[in-house]
Structure formats: structure tokens, C-alpha cells
Amino acid sequence: MNKNEEYGRKAHRLIPAGAHTYSRTDEVFPSNAPKVMERSKGVYTWDVDGNKYIDYGMACRSVTVGYDYDRISEAAIRQIHNGNTATKASKIEVEAAEAMCNLFPWVDMIKFAKNGSTVTSAATKLARAYTGRKYIARCKEHSFFSYDDWFIGDTVMNAGIPEEIKNLTLQFSFNDINSVKSLFEKYKGEIAALIMEPCDTVEPTNNFLQEVGKLCKEYGVVYILDEMITGFRWDLQGACKYYGVEPDLVTFGKGMANGFSVAALGGKREIMDLGGLTPGKERVFLISTTHGAEMSSLGALIETINVYKELNVTEHIWDMGRMLVKGLNEIAKEYLLQDYFYIEGAECSPNLVICGKDKKASLEYRTVFLQEMLKEGILMPYIAIAYEHTEKEIDRTLEAARNAIKVYADTLNGDVNGFIKGNIIKPVFRKYN
């Protein structure tokens, strides 16, 4: 038994699902994927058996510069030596809050936490307190907002959540302004907040983000944009800056500290201050966590901002994304597969679509492509470009993709199941195991 098998079995015995994040579990990867990783540096990752991969998962998209980037790691270590936490608010906590508010002109106040679920749920709580309303409208095409009941309750994976909680979340469609307006009309005066990502796999069209903002203002709905993925990737000032939109509340996480654990809720003072200590106002228990403002993570955050500014990180991410997208599309075209294998979404975060014979996205055919990429030393559950992806890594990835696409082409002419080694990859959100 190799170490991957040993640690993989141990993980499933000790941890429900075998990992602390569903998107890291074995079932969402081909069977030949490594079970347990040991270390990562730059854009490379090594499993417990010492196998090396070029990584495009980048720790659930949270590493946007590179694993263990020296300047950022050293900034975190310096704060560890300051004690890493304190009995009162720390100096670095104030400095990090100031850095974030200065970075985003539409953010008057900021609150830190350790993960995205905490801050998106805090945003919905603030909206309910601010408006006195109970319903939350969320974009149904966007895959994940929180592990809390208000979101999970309206997914198929809703076991353990009371029906009355499920019914408090309503859905609208991205790029469909009429679906938003009809929802606002149907529940007029009852919707506290609308939440969505500025961009997921499909970019906004026809000024959709701006038009939603107008409707939110007209109907008194708090406008929340979730920048977990888009923040620190589309632009240093987020997709809000890139698309020219100003929400009432905005949430950040993932790339804001290059993989260190910190997330943030920011927004307009009149809403954010409900979680403060203004005399005479009803108290809102907003976010109160022991480790929410851990010094090491906030030190990493400030240094990440500095690195972005000095090295034009987002520009490089866009450049490498364009190079990869162009290369993959050209290879697909060579094999006359452009209608079956293609890229959608923004080039800084390209979404790879792999279809079956019916030209519809297929997990079976995606499994074949990803398993072939793994054979070539490419770990690509999705595509998250980082600053330390260079032309060297892109060229090697395209070389591997050419071989993988050739195999994928063969599957379209035969029985796909005959090409799959092990299990078909599964989506996180499904009703049954």
C-alpha cells in the first residue's frame, strides 16, 4: 500500500467524506487523482508519495499569487511572533481594516472572519435587521454562497433543515432582469436582500449588475455582491470595479490573503453600523469570533495587497488566462471539437466546458479529460490561474491537453465508459451519495 492509499483510508475513517471541504473530496476528482497532498510551492503541489503536479485548483481558488510566496509568508510569520492574537483589538486589525476601506471606495466599514460562509450569512442577517424583512433572493445559477441554512435549504442537499427555513430563500436567474423584477413584485415589501456573484461562469450582459442595483434601490432591497472568487482576481478592487457597480454590501475571501484564512464583509456605514455600538440602537449580533482577526492572516492580507500593487498581479492572471484559453480553443479546433470542448466566462477565471455526443456538458467525458491530464502531471479540477503560473507552465499544460483532447476525441467515437478508469466524478450538490 502506498502512502496515498494509506492516508486516504485514514482520512475517510477519521473525517466525514474524507476532507474538511466537499470540493476536496475524492468523489469530485477522477480515481487517479492524488488522495492526500503533502506540500505546495508556487503553482506546484506534491502528494504524500512525492508525485508532482502543476496545480490549477490553487486551494479552492484561494491562492492567487502562489503557494508559500515568500513575502506574504514572512509577513504572516512576523505577526505570529507578535502573539498572533490579543485580548483586545490588535494594531494589525485596525491597519488591515484601513487598508481594505481605502482599497474599496464604496466600503465604509469592514468586519473580518475566517471563511466566506460566515460573512455572506452575516450580510443576510444585516439586511434583515436593516429592512425588517425576512426573504433573501439569491441567484440560482451561482453554485455556492454559504454552508448556513438560508442557502443550503434551497439546494437539493437540504437534509436537516426545517421547511420554514427553506421557504425563506427565493431564486432569480442571472442576466434575466425580468426574473428579478417579477420576484420583487410578487414579494413586494418582503425581500430583505438580493445576493449574487458579479460573475460566475457567465459574464453579465446588458448592464445586468447596474440594472439590478436600480431595482434594489427602487424596492428597498439591500444589494449584496459576493466577491469570494472574483475579488482579487478580476481586479485588485474586485469585479465591482471591473464592471463598474457599487453594492450596498460586499463579501470577500479566498484570494485576499493568498490562501491564509481571512474573509471580510464590507459596505455602507448605515448598514454595517447596525453591528456596532451606536447608543439607542437595537443590537445586532453580527460577527464575533475568537480567531476572526488573527494577526497572521491580516498580515498576509496587507502584504498581498502590496504584492498586487507592485507586481500587477491581476494583469498577469488575465494574460496567462488568455494564453491558456487561446491554446485550448486552438487544439479543440484542430480536432474539430470546438462545439464539444470550449471555454466560457472571463479569461481570468476560464470555465472549461466538456460535452458528450449530444453537445451537452457531461461529467463522464469531463472525467476522461481530467484523468488524462492527471497522467500528464496536471491537476485541473477547474481553472484558477495564479501569478506564478508563467508561460512555462501554460506551455506544458497545453502540451498535456493536446494528448488528453486526443483521447477525449476517441471517446466521442466510441463508448465513453470504456475509457474511464474508476468512478465518474460527481457534483457536490446532489440529493444522495
N, C-alpha and C positions, 0 to 999 in steps of 0.2 A: 504494500500500500504506500503510495506517495504522500507527501505532506498535504497536497490539495485535498485528496480523499479523506485523510485523517482529520484535518481541520474542518472540512466541510461537514462530515458526520458529527463532529463535536459541536459545531455551530447549530445544527438542527436539533441536537439533543438539549442544548442549553438556552437557545434563543428561539422564540416563536417565529416561524418562517425562515430561520437561519440567518437573519440580518436585522438590524435595527431600523432599516428603511426598506419599504416594499420594492422600491425601484432598484435595490441592490440584491434582491433575492435571486436564486438560481433560475426560477421559472421564467424570468423576463430576458434571459440570455440563452443562446444555444448551448447544447450539452457539452461542447468542447471548450466553453469559456472557463477561465480560472475560477476556482471556488472562493479562495481567500487571498487577498493581496497582503504583501509584507511592507513595501515601501514605494515611494514615488518621488521623482525629481524632474523638474522641468515639465515636459509633456510625456514622460516615460513612466511606466509603472511595472513593478515586478511582483509576481505571485510568490507563494511560500516555497515553491520548487525552484525559484530563480529564473523562471521564464519572463522575458522582457517584451513589453508591448508599447506601441505608440497609442496613447490614450486620447479618445475623443469624447469620453464621458465626463472627464475632468471633475470627478466627485460630485455628480448630480448638477453639473454646470456651475459649481461654486468657485472653482479655481479659474480665474480669468487672466492672470499673469503667468503663473506656472507653479507647480508644486515646490514647496520649500524655496521660494525665491528669497535669496539671502537678505536683502534689505528689509523685507517685510517680516521674515522670521526673526531677525535680530531686533527689530522694533518691538515685536511681541515679547521676546525674551527679556528685554530691558524692563518692560512693565512687570513681568513675573518677579524680577528682582526688587521691584518696589512693593512687593507683597501680593500682587495680583488682585486683591480685593481690599475693601476697607469697611470700617464701621459706619462712616458717613460717605456722602458722595465724594468721589475722588477727583483730583485735578484733571486727569486724562478724560474723565467722564464729561466734564464741562468743556474741555478742549475739543473733544470729538463731536459733541452737540453743536458747538460753534462752527466747526468745520462743515458739518452737514447742512446747517441752516444757511451758511454762506454759499455753499455749493448750489443749493436749490432755492432760488428767489421766492418761489411760491410756498416754501416751508418756513413757518414762523416758529414752530416748536417741534421737538423731536423726542421720542421715547424709544429706548433700546431694549431689546430682548435677545433671546438665543436662537429663535427659529421663526420661519415665516408664518407658520400656523398661528403662533401667539399674536403676531402683530395684525394679521388680517382679521382674526377674531376680535381683537381689541378695537379695530376700526369699525366693525359692525356694531359693537357694543356702544361706542361713542356716538355713532349715527342714531341708534335707537334712543339714547339718552338725550341727544340734541333735538331730535324731531318729535319724540314721544310716540313714535310709530313702531310697528312690530315686524313688517315684512322686509326681506332682503331680496333684491333682484340680482341674479348672477348670470354671467354668460355661459350658456350650456355647452358651447364648443370648446371652452377652455378647461383643461383636464383636472387641475388641482388648485384649490385655494387654502384648504386647512384640514387638519385631522379632527377638528371640532364638529359637534353635531349639526350646526347650522348649515355646513356644507355637505358632510358625509351623508346626512339624512336624505338628500335629494339625489344621491347616486344609487346605483344598483347594489353597492356594498354597504347597505344600511342596517345590518343586523344590530340589535341592541339600542336602537334609537327610537324613542316614542313617536307615534304617529303625529301628535300635535306639534312636535319639533320639525318633523319632515315638511309639514304643510306651511311652515313659515318662510321657506325659501322658494322663490319664483324664478323662472328661467326666461331669457330672451336670446336672440340669435345675433351673432357678430355680423357687422356690416348690413344689418337689416334694421334701419331706423324705425320702420313701421312696427316691428315686433316690440320695440321699446315703448313707443307711443301708445300702442294698444294696451300694453301691460300697465302703464301709468294711468290710463283712462279707466281700465277695469278696476284697479285698486287705488283709485284717486284718494289722496289724503291718507293712505295707509302704508306706503312704502318708505322705509327709513333711508335705505341706501341702495345704490347700484354699484356693483363691483365687477371688474373685468381686468384682463391684461391689455395694455395698449396694443400688443401684437403677440400672437402665438405662432401657429404655423402659417397663418394667412395674414397679410398686411391690411391695415384699414384702408377703405376706399371711400370716395365721395365725402371727405371730411367727416367721416363717421364719428370719430372721437369728439370733435368740436360740436357736432350736432347733438350728441348725447349730453354733452355738458350744458347746452342750451335747454334741453328738455328737463334735465335735473334741476336747473335753476328755476324754470317755469313751474315745475310741480313740487318744489321744495324738497327734493331728494338729495341726500349727500352723495357726491360723486367720488368714488374710490377707485384709484388705479393701482393695480398690483404689479409692482416692478421687480418682483423676485428674480425673474430671468432677464428682463430687458434692461433693468438698471445696471450700470457699469458695464454694459455690453453694447447697446445701441449707441450710447454716448455717455461721457462721464457724468452728464446731467440727466441721463436716463432717456427713455423713449418719449417722455413728456416733452423734453427739449427737442428731440429729433422730429417729432410730429407736430410740435407747437400747440400743446394743450396744457391747461392748468387745472388739475382736480382740486377738490376740497381736502381730500386725504390721500396719501400715497404710502405704499409699503415697499420696503427694500429688504434684501437679504442676499444669500448666495455670494455673488462676486464682490460684494462691497468690502470684504476684508481678505480676499484671495484664499478662501477656504477656512479661515478662522470663524468661530461660531459667534456671529452677531447679526441681528436683524433690526429693522427700525420702522416705526410708524411716525410719519410727519404730516403736518398740514396747517390749516388756518388756525390762528390763535383762538378765535371764538369757539371753535370746536374742541381743539386739543386741551384748552384750559379747563374743560369740564373734569378732566382727570387731575386737576391741580388743587390748590388750597385757597381759592378765592372766597373771602368771608361772605356768608349768607347764601352761598350756592349749595345745592344738594350734591353730596359726594358721589363720585363715580369711581368704583374700584377698577382702575384701568389696567396697568401692568405693574406688578410688584413681584419681582423675582430676585432671589439671592445673587444669582450669577448673571443677571441681565446686562450689567455694565462691567463685566470682567475686564480688568485693565489690559491684559494681554491682547484680547480681541480688539479693543478700542485702539490700542497702539498700532495693531496691524491695519485697522481701518484708516487711520490718519496717514500711515506710510503708503498704503495702497493708493490713496488719493494723490499723494505726492508723485508716486511712480507713474500713474496715469498721466498726470500733467507734464512730467518731464520727458516721457518716452512715447507720447501719443499712442497709448495702448489701443484705444478703440479704433483708430485709423488702421493700425496693423491688423487687428482682428477682422475688420471689413476687407482689407486687401487679401489676406490669406483665405477668407471665406470665398471671395470672388474667384480666386485661383482654383480652389478646390471644386467649386460649383462648375466652373467652365470646363475643367478637366473631366469631371464625371459625366457632364452632359455630352461632351465630345465622344467619350468612349461609348456611351449608350447609343449615340447616333451612328457610330461605326458599325454597331451590331443591329441597327435598325430597331432599336428598343426604346426610342425617345417617348413613345406613348405608354410604355410599361415601367420605365425606370427614369425618374426625373426629380428635380429639386423644386420646392416651393418655399415661400416665405422670404424673410430678409436674409441677405447673404452673410451677415454677421452671425446668424444662427440658422443655417440652412436645414430644412426639413426634407429628408430623403424619403421619397415615396417609391415603394417596390410593389408592383402589381402582379396578379396572376393572369391567366389566359383571358379572363373577362375584362381586363384593364381596370380592375378594382384593387385597392390596396389589400395585400394578402400577408398574413402572418407566416404562412407556410413558405412562401417564396422569400420573404424577408429573412426567415431562419436560414435558408440556404445561403443567401448572400453574406450574412453576418458570420456564419460558421466558416465560410471560405476566407473571409477577411481575418478571422482569428488564426487560421492556419498560416497566414502571412505575417502574423505578429501585429495585427491592427485590432484594437479593442474599440468598437464603434457601435454602442447601443443606440446612439443618436450622434449628432454632430455639434459639439461645443468647442469652438476654436478658442485658443488662449494665445497670449502674447508670445510665448515661447514655441509655438508652432511656427516653423520657418519654411522656406521653400524646400529645404532638405526633407522635412517630414511630409510636406504636401506631395512632393515628387514620389517619395517611397509609398505613400498612401495610394496615389493614382496607379502606380505600378502594380500594387496588390489588387486594386479594384479592377484593373483590366483582366486579371486572372479570375477574379471572383465573378465578374459580369459574364465571362465566357461560360462558366459553369451555370450561372443563372439562365443564360440563353439556352443552354442544353435542357434545363428543366422545363422550359416553355414548349419544348418539342417532345417531351416525354412525361413520365409520371413523377411529380414533384416529391412524393413520399419516398421514392427510391433514392433520392439524393440527401434526405435529412438523416443525420446521424444522431439519434436520440430523440428528445422531445421537441415539439413545436413551441416556440416562445409564446407566452401568454400575456395579456394585458393585466395591469394591476387591478383595474376596476372591473370585476365580474362577480356574479352572484354566488357561484360555488367554486370550491377548489377543484 
